[in-house]
Structures are given as structure tokens and as C-alpha cells.
């Protein structure tokens, strides 16, 4: 979900999404964050968290002649980095300067990166991510170098959703729920919340047997302190 840049983020934007389920996960809801003005501070802007609330149950309708089974899960937006990973797994990174092979760089979330190769000015051209550090989100702002065992500076990586764990932060709401032919299952999620970059995903055990509909509202989340 891209960051939404706006002059005023919605407090409760209604959204409804329907799709034919397949054997692959389909994302029915993904909560953005918001680039908004800082009230009373001229042209200053900040990134505010988003929130989503389900306004009704998930509707699962089997329009075929055989029983199908459905899985529903939530994928949290804040997850550990996947391991192992190398420079080829990251679309964007800054190699910095004055690094040498075998330097170990610690990033701002505590993850460790080993330098595998550099160019003539010490810019990192190949690296391996050794530890995941603390949980993070896939945001446009990079994870920057915090410390190093060498003298190099300026290394950073930009984390995409594909760089986050495919197991950490994945929670099933149901598995293998049967939906009988020509029947509808009403799966209650009313009042449950999704936070920034959380996703609701649904799949079935066969393609094109099940219609699924999800209705929710999303908007800017309330915060304890907005003056930062």
C-alpha cells in the first residue's frame, strides 16, 4: 500500500472489496499511513499512522456445485526481516563509502550486515544480511548505518514488503472453513482493527468457487502526541 499524501486524511473512509477466491492469497484490505501537514506549523509535514475497522462480517458465497474450503489470515505490517538475504534481494540500497570486505555494519533496527565486496572507493557492492534485528515496517525511509566494525559510513537499505518475514506476524483467523455449494458463510470480524500496513488476506482450496466480500473503514489513527 503506497503512502497517501494529503492535506487532510480521512477519519473513516468506507471501503468494500469483492473478488473471486483462488488458491493464492488475495489481499482484501491493506492499511496505509498518511503524509499530512503538521497543524499550526506552516509547511511542515509528518507521517501519521493509519487504522482500519471492519464494519461487517466477511461474506463467503459458494456459487459452484462442490464444497470449497477457505482460509483467512491477518499479516501484520510490523515484522522481522527475512533471513537469509543478500544485496540481490533489495531493490534499493546505498553502499556508502570507505567500507572494506568483512566489515560488519549494524543498522538502526539492530540488524547486522556483513560486507562481501566493495568498489574502489569502498562503496558496498555486495552484502549479506545476517540478523533480523527488531521488527520494522516496509516504509520509504531507509534503515541506516548505526555502527560498523570498520571506518566506512553512509550504508543503508530500503526495506520492501518482500524483504519482511513470510512467517513472523502471520495469524490465521480461520483455516479450512467449508462452504457448501450454493451457500453463504458469514464470518464475523466486526469491530476488529487493522493497523498501519496490516493486511487481511483470503484464499480457497480451489480456484473460482467462492465469492468473498469485505467491508471496512480506514483513516488516520488517533495518537497520544502529534507534536514531533
Buried (B, 14 or more C-beta within 10 A) or exposed (E): BEBBEEEEBBEEEEEEBEBEBBEEBBEBBBBBBBBBBBEEEEEEBBBBBBBBBBBBBBBBBBBEEEBBBBBBBBBBBBBBBBEEBEBEBBEEBBBBBBBBBEBBBBBBBEBBBBBBBBEEEBBBEBBBBBBBBEBBBBBEEBBBBBEBBBEBEBBBBBBBBEBBBEEBBBEEBBEEBEBEEEEBBEBEBEEEEBBBBBBBBBBBBBEEBBBBBBBBBBBBBEEEEEEE
